[in-house]
């Protein structure tokens, strides 16, 4: 049996035990020998399970109702033989009614009660369903002779109120309890909980203690701590406060011996309290979610504005650097020509050749960047992957020496040429290599290492066929510490960085370049040779002649 199946079967005894316990502790001031009480928490449990499981919960609910009648109320003993059919039939009507109502509500609301609309539909739909169920339930027992038909409206009101109170108090706890965060101990939280519990206890003492009057006109004081908790903690706090307050009320009513004749009055007050707290908590939670969404949108707009400004600055900077860079290339070429004419040393000539090469590369980078910012497009020429990565290895040489890391290549020899801008793809790969090197830190004393590269300081630029046909996978794999959970969640967000001097644009730029080429960028941790740590950044690029979906263009 699978673990999921075992959990489903474990739900049956757990639900039965919870139903019987709640029925036992709430079977007070009952009407006749059936389960019509001031507050019926099993109703909240039944509705919660029905919303989650729909009509599949009907047999379980019927079994729990029948077991409660047998264990808590001894119905086979108290009923006459000719009326034994009544509770079994009535329980079937209740179970079917709750199952159908829960199935309909489950399709209309979010079981997590994320909106005020969900609370209103839950309360309104439950109230209507309980009214229909109550009409049948009371009619069956009246026909069996438990009540007089003249008392039908009064008994129906008592039944309806007790069921709706149980639903309003317990059903939200069943539904949102699955998503409530785990409680964490703290002195401030414990002190706050103690203060709130003390305040609820104090208001109950004022209502039912020695200073209470026979009219219980101080009942409204119970709203104060419950409202305070709902405002402080939203829907979750309102649900817990409602359960605590209703449990305290029932205990106080039992302890002080309130007359059964006054229970209808208390039922209406308890219902008003439960519904008010629940609606207030839902309003507070929905308002907080709206504020959170507004803050996220404002942050996104701020990021978009900064990206636009960064693009404008990039275009202006590329334009301003173009002329001095062209002059630098002219001077470097002239110096190389003079060195050759005057027979300068080969070492000087080699240095001047490298100077001209790097200056020309810088010119291509700036031109490509300027075209990309202005037009959002780039040249898509056939580009051999091996050549691309070989150039990246050459350009990453100084980076390897500075950070004392070994940078190697692993390229599948049978890869097709890709279509893309060589300069931009080189920049994307070098950004990933630089991030990997910085993640592993510098060499001893913050400078380049003069010893052999340790086994744990290794960066691999790899290329292989992608899982998606028509694409090539290119990536960088390192032996660094891996990605922290907080960093991983905001990995590609612009202006998010863990470096003291970083701008948080490196990975965002890489992703933009890759997506502009029709590929995707991904990252994962702990994937280097099965060892702990390490990070793999990988992106896909369409093969030359293929469209963005990998099909021939």
QUIVENLIN-V179710 format. One line per field, one symbol per residue. ss: DSSP state (~ for helix, > for strand, _ for the rest). A space follows every 50 residues. Layout:
ss->???
This chain:
ss->__~~~~~~~~~~~~~~~~~~~~~~~~______________~~~~~~~~~~ ~~~~~~~~~~~~~~~~~~~~~___~~~~__~~~~~~~~~~~~~~~~~~~~ ~~~~~~~~_______~~~~~~~~~~~~~~~~~~~~~~~~~~~~_____~~ ~~~~~~~~~~~~~~~~~~~~~~~~~~__________~~~~~~~~~~~~~~ ~~~~~~~~__________~~~~~~~~~~~~~~~~~~~~~~~~~~~~~~~~ ~~~~~~___~~~~~~~~~~~~~~~~~~~~~~~~~~~~~~~~~~~~~~~~~ ~~~~~~~~~~~~~~~~~~~~~~~~~~~~~~~~~~~~~~~~~____~~~~~ ~~~~~~~~~~~~~~~~~~~~~~~~~_____>>>_~~~~~~~~~~~_~~~~ ~~~__>>>>>>______>>>_~~~~~~~~~~~~~~~~~~____~~~____ _______>>>>>>>>_____>>>>>>>>______~~~~~___________ _____~~~~~~~~~~~____>>>>>_________>>>>>>>>>__>____ _>_
